[in-house]
Amino acid sequence: MKKVFQAQLYLNILIAVIILINYHTVKDWIYLGILALAVVVSKNKRISQLINIVLIPMIFIDQVRNLSDILIQHFSQLTLLIFWIYAVGTIIVLIPVTIVEYGKIKKPIWRLIASVWMINFVIMFCYLLTLKNVNPDGFLVSLNKSGLVYALAILVYVYFAVKSWGYEFCFNLPTFKGKKLQLLSFILIFGIAIWLSFFQTFSRFAQRWQELFWNWDFSLLDPTESVRLKNAWSVFLYSIEAGIGEEAARYINLVLLLVIFKSKKRQINGAVLGSAILFALPHIGNAFASELKQTPLATAFQVIDTFGFGWRQC
């Protein structure tokens, strides 16, 4: 994987040149300089690791989008194909640097800081792809705006980071011995969670007891009537994005916080409190970069609400 990462550095230098030819921005000159510096100092372990952990992931994931935007500008008739290449590229582009560089981080506290940086400042603050010649109310536009691609990138990062540090990655708590029973319990819990969501929603409409528990009338719900999200697909995709991205982030935060507080008397309390704080604070960004265009006051209430929700969920 180290050779793959080195090859990726050289490839991204070439991509940086292509982007420069098209955009001529100061940022792209800086990206080119950082990539060249990463190659030059590769034999200096400390400096190289610092650059590769802090700066290189930001460049890699941003250049996937920039190159995709350039391709769409020149080949707009291939927007659909380019989008899926962009999506796959975004999801897998950080795997080599995660294994090679993040995997070298030894202290749990630095692993936590590196993960907070990667998830909240590298992946979640990326710009979305600029689409052309597509239906503005279609699935592709909603998928792009939802940020689901970046949520999947977070999940992939979490998986490879956790495995590289020697921890066990599992979607489910070890409720039973044996993988089959654990998988069965996961499916059961997942199914109950979905049922509870529908039960809570339709309980206010029920006229008969059957309509309370399973005989739900979905015609009563019209996603197109959403006040904030006019595209019906967005209602579903935003929910999936939050479920994948946020819960993957909370998973790695909890794992690392449990390790950090392992010698403390209140290990669980410290891990839960720290996880709830790390879950709530990134929502401050909704006041600045959200499609929902929240007011500062609404954002403050959301941060408080997500802190309480994060604490309760744990």
C-alpha positions as a LaTeX table, in Angstrom:
\begin{tabular}{lrrr}
\hline
Residue & $x$ (\AA) & $y$ (\AA) & $z$ (\AA) \\
\hline
Met1 & 0.00 & 0.00 & 0.00 \\
Lys2 & 2.98 & 2.32 & 0.55 \\
Lys3 & 3.87 & 2.08 & $-3.16$ \\
Val4 & 0.27 & 2.84 & $-4.06$ \\
Phe5 & 0.38 & 5.96 & $-1.90$ \\
Gln6 & 3.64 & 7.11 & $-3.50$ \\
Ala7 & 2.19 & 6.56 & $-6.98$ \\
Gln8 & $-0.88$ & 8.54 & $-5.89$ \\
Leu9 & 1.33 & 11.49 & $-4.94$ \\
Tyr10 & 2.90 & 11.58 & $-8.42$ \\
Leu11 & $-0.50$ & 11.16 & $-10.08$ \\
Asn12 & $-1.92$ & 14.05 & $-8.09$ \\
Ile13 & 0.99 & 16.25 & $-9.12$ \\
Leu14 & $-0.08$ & 15.63 & $-12.72$ \\
Ile15 & $-3.71$ & 16.34 & $-11.78$ \\
Ala16 & $-2.60$ & 19.57 & $-10.07$ \\
Val17 & $-0.96$ & 20.71 & $-13.32$ \\
Ile18 & $-4.15$ & 19.93 & $-15.29$ \\
Ile19 & $-6.25$ & 21.86 & $-12.78$ \\
Leu20 & $-3.83$ & 24.80 & $-12.89$ \\
Ile21 & $-4.11$ & 24.99 & $-16.68$ \\
Asn22 & $-7.89$ & 25.33 & $-16.31$ \\
Tyr23 & $-8.32$ & 27.42 & $-13.14$ \\
His24 & $-5.06$ & 29.35 & $-12.45$ \\
Thr25 & $-5.98$ & 29.84 & $-8.77$ \\
Val26 & $-3.59$ & 30.50 & $-5.88$ \\
Lys27 & $-5.01$ & 27.51 & $-4.04$ \\
Asp28 & $-4.02$ & 25.15 & $-6.85$ \\
Trp29 & $-0.48$ & 26.56 & $-6.90$ \\
Ile30 & $-0.31$ & 25.86 & $-3.17$ \\
Tyr31 & $-1.61$ & 22.32 & $-3.73$ \\
Leu32 & 1.08 & 21.70 & $-6.35$ \\
Gly33 & 3.75 & 23.02 & $-4.00$ \\
Ile34 & 2.59 & 20.84 & $-1.11$ \\
Leu35 & 2.50 & 17.72 & $-3.28$ \\
Ala36 & 6.01 & 18.41 & $-4.56$ \\
Leu37 & 7.19 & 19.03 & $-0.99$ \\
Ala38 & 5.64 & 15.74 & 0.14 \\
Val39 & 7.72 & 13.91 & $-2.46$ \\
Val40 & 10.94 & 15.79 & $-1.62$ \\
Val41 & 10.74 & 15.22 & 2.17 \\
Ser42 & 9.47 & 11.63 & 1.95 \\
Lys43 & 12.63 & 10.32 & 3.63 \\
Asn44 & 12.18 & 12.60 & 6.66 \\
Lys45 & 9.64 & 10.56 & 8.62 \\
Arg46 & 8.37 & 13.24 & 11.01 \\
Ile47 & 7.94 & 16.06 & 8.51 \\
Ser48 & 6.61 & 13.68 & 5.87 \\
Gln49 & 4.03 & 12.18 & 8.24 \\
Leu50 & 2.87 & 15.63 & 9.38 \\
Ile51 & 2.33 & 16.79 & 5.78 \\
Asn52 & 0.69 & 13.54 & 4.75 \\
Ile53 & $-1.72$ & 13.53 & 7.70 \\
Val54 & $-2.70$ & 17.20 & 7.82 \\
Leu55 & $-2.54$ & 18.38 & 4.20 \\
Ile56 & $-2.44$ & 15.53 & 1.70 \\
Pro57 & $-5.96$ & 14.11 & 2.41 \\
Met58 & $-7.43$ & 17.59 & 1.86 \\
Ile59 & $-5.65$ & 17.88 & $-1.49$ \\
Phe60 & $-6.52$ & 14.37 & $-2.64$ \\
Ile61 & $-10.25$ & 14.63 & $-2.01$ \\
Asp62 & $-10.52$ & 18.22 & $-3.29$ \\
Gln63 & $-8.70$ & 17.36 & $-6.52$ \\
Val64 & $-11.10$ & 14.53 & $-7.27$ \\
Arg65 & $-13.90$ & 17.08 & $-7.32$ \\
Asn66 & $-11.93$ & 19.73 & $-9.22$ \\
Leu67 & $-10.87$ & 17.28 & $-11.92$ \\
Ser68 & $-14.45$ & 16.00 & $-12.20$ \\
Asp69 & $-15.72$ & 19.59 & $-12.60$ \\
Ile70 & $-13.24$ & 20.15 & $-15.44$ \\
Leu71 & $-14.31$ & 16.96 & $-17.18$ \\
Ile72 & $-17.98$ & 17.95 & $-16.90$ \\
Gln73 & $-17.21$ & 21.37 & $-18.39$ \\
His74 & $-15.59$ & 19.77 & $-21.43$ \\
Phe75 & $-17.78$ & 16.66 & $-21.72$ \\
Ser76 & $-21.13$ & 17.70 & $-20.27$ \\
Gln77 & $-22.88$ & 14.95 & $-22.25$ \\
Leu78 & $-21.02$ & 12.43 & $-20.05$ \\
Thr79 & $-22.09$ & 14.02 & $-16.76$ \\
Leu80 & $-23.71$ & 10.84 & $-15.44$ \\
Leu81 & $-20.61$ & 8.71 & $-16.07$ \\
Ile82 & $-18.28$ & 11.38 & $-14.68$ \\
Phe83 & $-20.41$ & 11.72 & $-11.55$ \\
Trp84 & $-20.14$ & 8.02 & $-10.73$ \\
Ile85 & $-16.39$ & 8.05 & $-11.36$ \\
Tyr86 & $-16.19$ & 11.06 & $-9.04$ \\
Ala87 & $-18.30$ & 9.26 & $-6.42$ \\
Val88 & $-16.20$ & 6.09 & $-6.44$ \\
Gly89 & $-12.98$ & 8.11 & $-6.54$ \\
Thr90 & $-14.05$ & 10.22 & $-3.54$ \\
Ile91 & $-14.98$ & 7.15 & $-1.52$ \\
Ile92 & $-11.69$ & 5.29 & $-2.08$ \\
Val93 & $-9.13$ & 8.08 & $-2.59$ \\
Leu94 & $-8.20$ & 8.31 & 1.10 \\
Ile95 & $-7.62$ & 4.59 & 1.69 \\
Pro96 & $-3.83$ & 4.58 & 0.96 \\
Val97 & $-3.03$ & 7.63 & 3.12 \\
Thr98 & $-5.22$ & 6.26 & 5.91 \\
Ile99 & $-3.42$ & 2.92 & 6.00 \\
Val100 & 0.11 & 4.23 & 5.39 \\
Glu101 & 0.15 & 7.43 & 7.46 \\
Tyr102 & $-2.80$ & 7.44 & 9.86 \\
Gly103 & $-2.03$ & 3.83 & 10.69 \\
Lys104 & 1.34 & 4.95 & 12.12 \\
Ile105 & $-0.24$ & 7.16 & 14.80 \\
Lys106 & 0.40 & 5.46 & 18.14 \\
Lys107 & $-1.22$ & 7.53 & 20.89 \\
Pro108 & $-5.04$ & 7.31 & 21.13 \\
Ile109 & $-5.41$ & 11.04 & 21.78 \\
Trp110 & $-3.56$ & 11.86 & 18.54 \\
Arg111 & $-5.65$ & 9.27 & 16.72 \\
Leu112 & $-8.77$ & 11.05 & 17.96 \\
Ile113 & $-7.48$ & 14.49 & 16.93 \\
Ala114 & $-6.46$ & 13.14 & 13.51 \\
Ser115 & $-9.91$ & 11.58 & 13.02 \\
Val116 & $-11.72$ & 14.78 & 14.03 \\
Trp117 & $-9.56$ & 16.64 & 11.52 \\
Met118 & $-10.11$ & 14.10 & 8.75 \\
Ile119 & $-13.87$ & 13.81 & 9.20 \\
Asn120 & $-14.94$ & 17.34 & 10.13 \\
Phe121 & $-12.43$ & 19.51 & 8.30 \\
Val122 & $-11.25$ & 17.45 & 5.35 \\
Ile123 & $-14.25$ & 15.39 & 4.24 \\
Met124 & $-17.34$ & 17.22 & 5.53 \\
Phe125 & $-16.19$ & 20.66 & 4.36 \\
Cys126 & $-15.64$ & 19.63 & 0.76 \\
Tyr127 & $-17.55$ & 21.42 & $-1.97$ \\
Leu128 & $-20.10$ & 19.52 & $-3.99$ \\
Leu129 & $-19.70$ & 18.66 & $-7.64$ \\
Thr130 & $-21.08$ & 21.12 & $-10.22$ \\
Leu131 & $-23.52$ & 19.26 & $-12.44$ \\
Lys132 & $-24.64$ & 20.27 & $-15.93$ \\
Asn133 & $-27.34$ & 19.08 & $-18.32$ \\
Val134 & $-29.19$ & 17.14 & $-15.63$ \\
Asn135 & $-32.73$ & 17.41 & $-14.27$ \\
Pro136 & $-32.59$ & 19.82 & $-11.27$ \\
Asp137 & $-35.38$ & 17.87 & $-9.58$ \\
Gly138 & $-33.88$ & 14.48 & $-10.40$ \\
Phe139 & $-32.15$ & 11.83 & $-8.32$ \\
Leu140 & $-28.60$ & 12.77 & $-9.36$ \\
Val141 & $-28.86$ & 16.38 & $-8.17$ \\
Ser142 & $-30.35$ & 15.28 & $-4.85$ \\
Leu143 & $-27.67$ & 12.64 & $-4.39$ \\
Asn144 & $-24.97$ & 15.22 & $-5.04$ \\
Lys145 & $-26.47$ & 17.82 & $-2.67$ \\
Ser146 & $-27.15$ & 15.30 & 0.08 \\
Gly147 & $-23.45$ & 14.71 & 0.69 \\
Leu148 & $-24.00$ & 10.95 & 0.75 \\
Val149 & $-20.79$ & 10.43 & $-1.25$ \\
Tyr150 & $-18.79$ & 12.14 & 1.50 \\
Ala151 & $-20.66$ & 10.19 & 4.18 \\
Leu152 & $-19.53$ & 6.97 & 2.51 \\
Ala153 & $-15.98$ & 8.38 & 2.38 \\
Ile154 & $-16.19$ & 8.86 & 6.16 \\
Leu155 & $-17.38$ & 5.28 & 6.63 \\
Val156 & $-14.49$ & 3.94 & 4.51 \\
Tyr157 & $-11.98$ & 6.08 & 6.43 \\
Val158 & $-13.35$ & 4.86 & 9.78 \\
Tyr159 & $-13.14$ & 1.21 & 8.70 \\
Phe160 & $-9.53$ & 1.37 & 7.50 \\
Ala161 & $-8.37$ & 3.61 & 10.36 \\
Val162 & $-9.86$ & 1.33 & 13.01 \\
Lys163 & $-8.39$ & $-1.77$ & 11.36 \\
Ser164 & $-4.97$ & $-0.10$ & 10.93 \\
Trp165 & $-4.86$ & 0.70 & 14.66 \\
Gly166 & $-5.57$ & $-2.89$ & 15.60 \\
Tyr167 & $-9.13$ & $-2.38$ & 16.87 \\
Glu168 & $-12.05$ & $-4.53$ & 15.83 \\
Phe169 & $-14.53$ & $-2.93$ & 13.47 \\
Cys170 & $-18.08$ & $-4.22$ & 13.82 \\
Phe171 & $-21.48$ & $-2.82$ & 12.89 \\
Asn172 & $-23.10$ & $-4.41$ & 15.89 \\
Leu173 & $-22.44$ & $-4.89$ & 19.57 \\
Pro174 & $-21.30$ & $-8.45$ & 20.52 \\
Thr175 & $-24.75$ & $-9.41$ & 21.80 \\
Phe176 & $-24.28$ & $-13.13$ & 21.16 \\
Lys177 & $-21.43$ & $-15.51$ & 20.55 \\
Gly178 & $-21.03$ & $-16.41$ & 16.92 \\
Lys179 & $-21.12$ & $-14.16$ & 13.87 \\
Lys180 & $-24.44$ & $-15.52$ & 12.59 \\
Leu181 & $-26.29$ & $-14.67$ & 15.80 \\
Gln182 & $-24.64$ & $-11.24$ & 15.90 \\
Leu183 & $-25.72$ & $-10.58$ & 12.32 \\
Leu184 & $-29.24$ & $-11.77$ & 13.14 \\
Ser185 & $-29.42$ & $-9.47$ & 16.15 \\
Phe186 & $-28.18$ & $-6.56$ & 14.02 \\
Ile187 & $-30.89$ & $-7.19$ & 11.42 \\
Leu188 & $-33.51$ & $-7.45$ & 14.18 \\
Ile189 & $-32.42$ & $-4.23$ & 15.90 \\
Phe190 & $-32.19$ & $-2.44$ & 12.54 \\
Gly191 & $-35.70$ & $-3.59$ & 11.62 \\
Ile192 & $-37.15$ & $-2.51$ & 14.97 \\
Ala193 & $-35.51$ & 0.91 & 14.60 \\
Ile194 & $-37.18$ & 1.38 & 11.20 \\
Trp195 & $-40.51$ & 0.18 & 12.58 \\
Leu196 & $-40.30$ & 2.62 & 15.49 \\
Ser197 & $-39.68$ & 5.49 & 13.07 \\
Phe198 & $-42.86$ & 4.67 & 11.14 \\
Phe199 & $-44.79$ & 3.98 & 14.35 \\
Gln200 & $-43.88$ & 7.41 & 15.75 \\
Thr201 & $-44.80$ & 9.14 & 12.48 \\
Phe202 & $-48.14$ & 7.40 & 11.82 \\
Ser203 & $-49.35$ & 7.14 & 15.42 \\
Arg204 & $-50.85$ & 10.65 & 15.14 \\
Phe205 & $-52.92$ & 9.62 & 12.06 \\
Ala206 & $-54.21$ & 6.24 & 13.25 \\
Gln207 & $-57.99$ & 5.72 & 13.15 \\
Arg208 & $-57.85$ & 2.00 & 13.96 \\
Trp209 & $-55.40$ & $-0.05$ & 16.04 \\
Gln210 & $-54.08$ & $-1.79$ & 12.89 \\
Glu211 & $-53.10$ & 1.60 & 11.48 \\
Leu212 & $-51.15$ & 2.26 & 14.65 \\
Phe213 & $-48.85$ & $-0.76$ & 14.34 \\
Trp214 & $-48.51$ & $-1.79$ & 10.69 \\
Asn215 & $-51.33$ & $-0.86$ & 8.31 \\
Trp216 & $-49.89$ & 2.57 & 7.50 \\
Asp217 & $-51.27$ & 4.85 & 4.80 \\
Phe218 & $-48.17$ & 6.29 & 3.10 \\
Ser219 & $-50.31$ & 8.56 & 0.94 \\
Leu220 & $-50.61$ & 10.79 & 4.02 \\
Leu221 & $-46.93$ & 11.65 & 3.66 \\
Asp222 & $-45.80$ & 13.72 & 0.69 \\
Pro223 & $-42.07$ & 14.57 & 0.65 \\
Thr224 & $-42.71$ & 17.25 & $-1.97$ \\
Glu225 & $-44.59$ & 19.23 & 0.67 \\
Ser226 & $-41.43$ & 19.63 & 2.75 \\
Val227 & $-40.92$ & 23.30 & 3.66 \\
Arg228 & $-37.13$ & 23.14 & 3.36 \\
Leu229 & $-36.41$ & 20.37 & 0.85 \\
Lys230 & $-38.39$ & 20.78 & $-2.37$ \\
Asn231 & $-36.89$ & 17.77 & $-4.10$ \\
Ala232 & $-38.59$ & 14.58 & $-2.90$ \\
Trp233 & $-35.37$ & 12.55 & $-3.24$ \\
Ser234 & $-33.57$ & 14.95 & $-0.90$ \\
Val235 & $-35.85$ & 14.03 & 2.01 \\
Phe236 & $-34.66$ & 10.42 & 1.87 \\
Leu237 & $-31.02$ & 10.98 & 0.87 \\
Tyr238 & $-30.34$ & 13.57 & 3.57 \\
Ser239 & $-31.55$ & 11.04 & 6.16 \\
Ile240 & $-29.31$ & 8.30 & 4.79 \\
Glu241 & $-26.33$ & 10.65 & 4.64 \\
Ala242 & $-26.73$ & 11.63 & 8.29 \\
Gly243 & $-27.22$ & 8.03 & 9.36 \\
Ile244 & $-24.03$ & 6.85 & 7.67 \\
Gly245 & $-21.66$ & 9.80 & 8.07 \\
Glu246 & $-22.57$ & 10.95 & 11.56 \\
Glu247 & $-22.87$ & 7.49 & 13.08 \\
Ala248 & $-19.56$ & 6.36 & 11.55 \\
Ala249 & $-17.92$ & 9.44 & 13.07 \\
Arg250 & $-19.50$ & 8.75 & 16.45 \\
Tyr251 & $-18.35$ & 5.13 & 16.26 \\
Ile252 & $-14.67$ & 5.99 & 15.87 \\
Asn253 & $-14.94$ & 8.75 & 18.48 \\
Leu254 & $-16.41$ & 6.33 & 21.01 \\
Val255 & $-13.82$ & 3.64 & 20.29 \\
Leu256 & $-10.93$ & 6.05 & 20.78 \\
Leu257 & $-12.45$ & 7.78 & 23.82 \\
Leu258 & $-13.00$ & 4.41 & 25.52 \\
Val259 & $-9.31$ & 3.66 & 24.96 \\
Ile260 & $-8.27$ & 7.12 & 26.20 \\
Phe261 & $-10.32$ & 6.77 & 29.41 \\
Lys262 & $-9.61$ & 3.06 & 29.96 \\
Ser263 & $-7.56$ & 3.69 & 33.13 \\
Lys264 & $-10.13$ & 6.11 & 34.58 \\
Lys265 & $-12.85$ & 5.15 & 37.05 \\
Arg266 & $-15.56$ & 6.74 & 34.96 \\
Gln267 & $-14.47$ & 5.42 & 31.57 \\
Ile268 & $-17.99$ & 5.11 & 30.17 \\
Asn269 & $-19.09$ & 8.56 & 31.40 \\
Gly270 & $-16.02$ & 10.25 & 29.95 \\
Ala271 & $-16.35$ & 8.48 & 26.61 \\
Val272 & $-20.08$ & 9.24 & 26.32 \\
Leu273 & $-19.66$ & 12.92 & 27.28 \\
Gly274 & $-16.72$ & 13.39 & 24.90 \\
Ser275 & $-18.58$ & 11.66 & 22.08 \\
Ala276 & $-21.69$ & 13.81 & 22.60 \\
Ile277 & $-19.59$ & 17.00 & 22.49 \\
Leu278 & $-17.75$ & 15.91 & 19.33 \\
Phe279 & $-21.10$ & 14.97 & 17.78 \\
Ala280 & $-22.74$ & 18.33 & 18.59 \\
Leu281 & $-20.04$ & 20.89 & 17.78 \\
Pro282 & $-19.72$ & 20.21 & 13.99 \\
His283 & $-23.38$ & 21.24 & 13.61 \\
Ile284 & $-22.24$ & 24.84 & 14.09 \\
Gly285 & $-21.28$ & 24.72 & 10.40 \\
Asn286 & $-24.98$ & 24.54 & 9.46 \\
Ala287 & $-25.21$ & 28.30 & 10.06 \\
Phe288 & $-22.64$ & 28.95 & 7.33 \\
Ala289 & $-22.60$ & 26.21 & 4.70 \\
Ser290 & $-25.93$ & 24.42 & 4.90 \\
Glu291 & $-28.53$ & 24.26 & 2.16 \\
Leu292 & $-31.05$ & 24.69 & 4.96 \\
Lys293 & $-29.70$ & 28.22 & 5.66 \\
Gln294 & $-30.25$ & 28.09 & 9.39 \\
Thr295 & $-30.14$ & 31.20 & 11.55 \\
Pro296 & $-27.48$ & 31.43 & 14.29 \\
Leu297 & $-30.17$ & 30.99 & 16.95 \\
Ala298 & $-31.61$ & 27.90 & 15.26 \\
Thr299 & $-28.10$ & 26.50 & 14.93 \\
Ala300 & $-27.40$ & 27.11 & 18.62 \\
Phe301 & $-30.56$ & 25.18 & 19.53 \\
Gln302 & $-29.55$ & 22.40 & 17.13 \\
Val303 & $-26.12$ & 22.10 & 18.77 \\
Ile304 & $-27.74$ & 21.83 & 22.20 \\
Asp305 & $-30.30$ & 19.34 & 20.88 \\
Thr306 & $-27.69$ & 17.15 & 19.19 \\
Phe307 & $-25.56$ & 17.19 & 22.33 \\
Gly308 & $-28.50$ & 15.88 & 24.35 \\
Phe309 & $-29.41$ & 13.42 & 21.60 \\
Gly310 & $-25.81$ & 12.18 & 21.43 \\
Trp311 & $-25.69$ & 11.72 & 25.17 \\
Arg312 & $-29.04$ & 9.88 & 25.22 \\
Gln313 & $-28.14$ & 7.56 & 22.32 \\
Cys314 & $-25.02$ & 6.32 & 24.11 \\
\hline
\end{tabular}
